[in-house]
Amino acid sequence: MSDHNSNSEDMKRILAGLQDVDYQDKTVLVTGGSGFLGSWMCETLLNKGAHVICLDNYASGRPENTDHLLDHPCFTRIEHDISKPFDPERKLDLVCHLASRAGPLEFEHYPIQILKSNTLGTMHALGIAKKYNARLLFTSTSEIYGEAEVFPTPETYRGNVNTLGIRGCYDEAKRAGEAYCMAYHRQHGLDVRIVRIFNTYGPRMRSDGHYGRVIPRFIDQAMQNQPITIFGDGTQTRSFCYVTDQITGLLRLAGLPGLAGEVVNIGNPVEWTILELAKKIIQLVHSSSTLSYGPLQQDDPMRRLPNIDKARKVLGFEPQVGLDEGLPRMTEEFLI
Ligand code: UDP
């Protein structure tokens, strides 16, 4: 695992995008803080001078993602499942609720836990924010749009979700999470911000078993010269955002003033077919892998493309890292 301290190129890039956002001496609770995005968020906040309480039950997050932060004087790590009540007993400025399994291959195995972390977990996170008069960032998802019919998809699109399908546990839980946030915002005046995260990749993303998402799975398969497992015919599309851009967007949304009750898409609006992605990865790692085709998963969206006009306007957000730069950065991790 490469060292992602404040001197790493990736961290420098995130910090450059946050120069006008102040986290100095703020206390932030990050649920899912040892997950892929959570660990980047904790580390960035520490580099911005914040005190960070990282909460994780290690369902899909991994302790090793934050082990290197344990010596930091402003970092506290607690093992806890946010779908059960929690009180930090400490004044907070911000709660970032990231805790949830997010991989479609996990939906089949853990649907109840996924529902709980985004409904009960969101309710608990909101309760904590209310008690300590803190702001809350809820990480929602492009999945709330389901099989979208409008492209690029703006925040005003209301979605086309199959409540009964395999993805329903995630999509509907995130939709309920958004409704919880707006309820606390309206009824208690809580400063909530909702981000709809589109496919994101980068170092610390899992490639193993049912945790793996398409990019780490394909890199892993290509590096081992094993067949690349294309689900369906590979004509479905995704738009991939590198982790430094995603974290910059999240922490701009959480940290800038005047955004209470706002919902913002964060992603990279460049669309790729899964087949194009597979070929790119094979070429990048000089692999002899072949393509193997299997069945498309139920309700796998055929297109996903964010409209990020709102993020551009209210956050000054602009993705900096395309696949041609991000993929090689990610493969470095697999070589260590
Ligand atoms: N996919 C694939 N092979 C794999 C894993 C994923 O073809 O081994 C496809 C999947 O069917 C989907 C896309 O890649 O269309 C993105 O899948 P991922 O699991 O990363 O997340 P999703 O975007 O579906 O939430």
Residues whose N, C-alpha, C, O or C-beta is under 5 A from the ligand:
A	BS01	UDP	P104 G212 R213 V214 R217 T229 I230 F231 Q236 I274 D300 P301
